[in-house]
Amino acid sequence: MRKSAFDYPLSNDQVASTIVYLLMSTFFCVIAVFSLDAFYLKIVFPIYVAMQALFLGLWIYLEFEDPSNVGGYEFTRKRSRNCERYCPSCRKAIVGFDHHCTWLNTCIGKRNYLQFYLLSVVGSVMFASQAIVGLLVIFLGGRCMWDKGVIVWGVHVALSFAIFSAFLSLSGFHTFLIIIGKGTYDYIMDEQKVRETRRKQKMTSLQPRGELTKSARVTTAEVEDNSVAKGREMFETGKIERFSEQCKNRCKTTLSGERLIEDYNSASISV
């Protein structure tokens, strides 16, 4: 049973995301020091350091905290926040299981869902800030902008925007889940049920019309045969004691094999 995200086996997505995060953060700090004026550094750096500290703290908590531990605060996911489900990747049961995140290589449940959601929001803001700062440096110029500086900042902006888009999609999706009160697992299961229902309806609509008509005729014939047999049995065994003249005539017709009694509106029946 795995206790933390760094217990083996490690995930390829986890290793890749960790390396990209460290490189992007270091790269931004280095080129920002050489490109921004002192005035802008005093504004940008404190804000960026605060976001980095918050992001890093959330990331460390998610990586080292065992999601199977009891506790955690959750204000949504009413259907699944107290359900316990088994995760084959972590080989343990998780209370309030939401999903297994391969980028963090850990399960997300009641214990750490809030931290996971905050990480996605902070990540969106942080990488959006890096992209915006890069664009301002490119278009407005900066201190000591060397010949290849625009290319370096351009590459950084492109990568920052790509990572920002991923974080924004993640935070947007979980914001949507919070609004509708579902977890990832429940949402996926419900969507699969809807798709399966639509598939069955489509298969039914594509069935040849002749087959449906034939099936309907067979079903109707079976019902009529059973009704005729039941009416004949009731009449012959004397269970129907009194009939109106109209019902008697119809009953006789039924016994001749043509039709069952259809209307007892005027009959008084004793069984």
N, C-alpha and C positions, 0 to 999 in steps of 0.2 A: 504494500500500500504506500503510495507516494504522499509525503507530508507537505512538500513545498514544490514550487515550479522548477526548482533546480535539481530535484531528484531525477535520476535517470529513469527512462530515456528522455533526453532533451528533444525539443521540437525544432525542426529546421526553420520554421517561421519564427520561433522564439529567438534563435541565434541571429537570424537575419535582421529582425526588428531591433534587437539590442545594438547590433553593430551600426545600423543606419542611424539610430537615435544618437549614439555617442559621436559619430562622425559629423552629423548635421549640426549638433549643438556646438561642438568644438570649432568647426569650420566657420559658423556664424560669428562666434566670439572673436576669432582671429581676424577675419576680414573686416569686421565692424570696427575694431580698434584702429586698423590702418586706413579706413575709409571715412569714418564719421568725424566731424569736428568735435572739439571738446564739449561744446555746449549741448550738442545732441547726444553725446555719450552719457552726459549726466542725466539726461531724461530717459534714454532708451535702456541703459544697462540696469538701473534699479528695478524697472518694471520687468525686464526680461529675466533677471536673476530671481525675482519673486515667483514668476511663473515656472521657472525651472525647478525651484525648490519645491513648489507644490506638486508639480508633475512627477518629480523624482521621488518624493515622499509617497505618493499614491502608488507609483510603480513598484517601489520596494515593498510596500505593504502587500500588494497583490501577489508578488512573486514569493514572498516568504510566509505569508499567512496560510494556514491550513483551512480551506473552505468548508471542511466537514465539522469544524468546531461549532459548538452551540453559541447562539447569539447573533448579533448583527441587527442593524436598523434598516427597515424597509417600509416605504410609504405607499407602495403600489403592488401590482401583480397579485391581486387578491386570490386568484385561482391557484397559484402555484407557490406562493411564498412559504407555505408550511408543508408542502408536499416533499417527500423524501424519494429521490430517484438515484439509481446506481449509475455511476460513470465508469465504463470499461477502460477508458484511458488512464484515469487516476486510480482505478480499482478500489473504489469506496463509494459509500452512499452520501449524497449531498442534500441537506435540507434546503428547500426552496430552489432546487436546481433550475438554472436558466439555460446555460449552455456550457460547453467546454471550449475555451478560447485557445486556439493553437498558437496565437501570437504571444500570449503570456504563458502558455503551457500549463494552465490551471483551470479548474472549474469555477464558474461564476454562479453563486447561489445567494442565499439570504445573508450569509456571513459577510460577503464582500461585494454585493451588487451595487450598493451606493458608491463605494470607492471606484468601481469599474466605470460607472456612469460619469462620475466627476473627472476621471482620467480622460475619457473621450471628449468631454467638453473643454477641459484645460488644454489638451493636445490640439484641438481645433483652433483655439485662440492663439496658442503659442506659435504654431507653424504659419498661421495667417499673419501674425505680426512679423515673422521673419521674412515672408514674401513681400509684405508691404514696405518694410524697411529697405529691402533690396531694390524694389521698384523706385523708391524715392531717391536712392543713391544713384541709380542708373540715369534717371531723367533729370534730376536736379544737380548731379555732380557731387563730389565729396573731396575731402582732403586726401592728397597724395593718391589720386586715381591714376594708377599706372596704365600702360598701354593695353594690357590684357585684363584690366580691372572690370570692364563692362562684360566681357565674356565670363569671367569668374562669377560675378554677381548674377548674370543671366542664368548660368547653370544652377546656382544656388536657389534662385527664385523658382525655376522650373521644378526642382526637386521639392522645395518647400510647398509649392502649390499642389503637387501630386499627393504629398503626405497629408496636407490640410484637407484635400478632397476626401481622402479615406477616413480621416477622423470625423469630418463633418457628416459623411454618410452614416457612420457608426452612431454618433451622438443623435443624429436626426431620427434614425430608426428606433433607437431606444427611447427617445422622447415620445415618439408615436406609440410605442408599447406602453409607456407610462400613462398616456392619455386614455388608451382603451382598456387599461388594467390587465394586460396579459404579459406573460413571459415569452422568451424566444421559443422555447420548446412547445408551449401550448399554441403559440401562433402558427408555428410550422405544422403541427399536427392538425389544427383546424383547417389550414389551407389545403392540406392533403385530402382531408375529408371532402372539402368543397370541390376540389378537382376530380375526385373519384365519383362524386354524385353527378357532376356535369358530364363526365365520361360515360356513365351508365345511361344518362338521359339521351346523350348523343347516339349511343349504340341502339337505344330503343327507337329513336326517331329515324335511324337509318335502316331499320328492319323493313323488308318489303311489305307493302300494304296488304297484299293478298294473304300473307301468312298471318297477319294480325286478324283479318276478317275470318279466316278459316278457324283460328283459335277461338275467336269469339263465338262462332257458330257452334263449335263443339261444346264449349262451356254452356251455352244456352240450351242446347239439346239435352245435355246431362241434367240440367236443372229441371227441364220440362219432364223428362223421363222419371226422375225421382218424385216430382210432384204428382204425376199421373199414378204412379204406383202407390203413393201415400193415400191419395184420394180413393182409389179402388179398395185399398185395405180398410179404410174407415167405413166405406159404404157397405162392403160385404160383411164385415163383422158386426154391423148394427150400432157402431159408435155414434153415427149421425142419426138422430132420432126424428127430427122434424126439419123439413125443408120447405121453402116456398116453391111454388110451381115452376118458377123459372130455374131455380137451383136444381130441382129434380131433373128437368129436361137436360140441363147442361151435364149433370152427373151421368145420365144415361149415355149422352154423347161421348163422354170421356171413357166410359166402360167399353164403348165400341172401338176405342183406339184413336179417336180423333182429337179430343181436346179435354183438358182438366177444368174443373170448376174454377172460374176466375173471380166470381163475385158472390160474397156472402152478406151483402149489405142488408138484405131483407130477411136473412135466415136467422133463426134462433137455434144455436148449436149446443148440444150437451155431449161432453166427452167423458 
